[in-house]
Amino acid sequence: MAVIVHDDMPVDQALRMLWREANREGVIEKLKEIRYYVKPTSIKHTVKRAYAKTKRRRARAKRRAANKGH
């Protein structure tokens, strides 16, 4: 990770550039992975839960659309 900062550049702009670069490389996610041990099954459960939520929302919208057009 590297950011070029010039002498006449404001500090907040340099920090913003550094933050963007860190997000681009996924530094924060890597730190979280190192800091907290997360079981692979819990990741699967999270993904499945999000997918189930989407399925429920789509089914609900489909039911509402069907009832609206009766």
N, C-alpha and C positions, 0 to 999 in steps of 0.2 A: 504494500500500500504506500503510495507516494503522492504528495501534493506539493506543487511548487508555489511558494508564497514570496511575493515581492515586498520590498521595503515600504512602499507607499500604499500597500493593500490594507484595508481595515481589518481588524481582528475578527469581527463577526463574519465577514465574508470568507476569511481563511478557514474559520471553524465550520462554516456551512459547507465549504468544499471538502473538508476532511470528513464531515458527517456523510456526505453523498458518497464519497469513495468507500467509506466503511460499510455503508448499506449495499453498495454495488458488489462488494466482495463477500458480503454475508458474515462479517466479523462478529456481530452481536449474536447471531444464531449459533455460530461455532462456540462462543463463550458460554452460552446457555447449555449447549450439549456437554461441554466439559464440566461445567459447574454442577449441574443437576443430572443425576442418572435417570434416564427415562427408559423404561422397558419397551422393547419393540412392539409388544402386544398393546401397550397403552396408545402408541401411535396409531396402530390399526383401529383400535376402538374409537379414537377421535375422528379418524377419517370416515369410518362407518356411521358414526353418529351424525356427522355433518351431511353425509349422503342421505341418510334416513330423513333428516330435517327437510332437505330439498324435495325428497319424494313426497313427504306429507304436504308441503306447501303447494306443490304442483297438483296433487290430487284434490286438495281443497279448492284451488282455483278452478280446476276442471269441473268439480261439482257445482261451484257457484255459477260458472258460465252456463252449465246445463240447466240449472234452476232459473236463471235469469231469462233464458230464451223460451220458456215453456208457454 
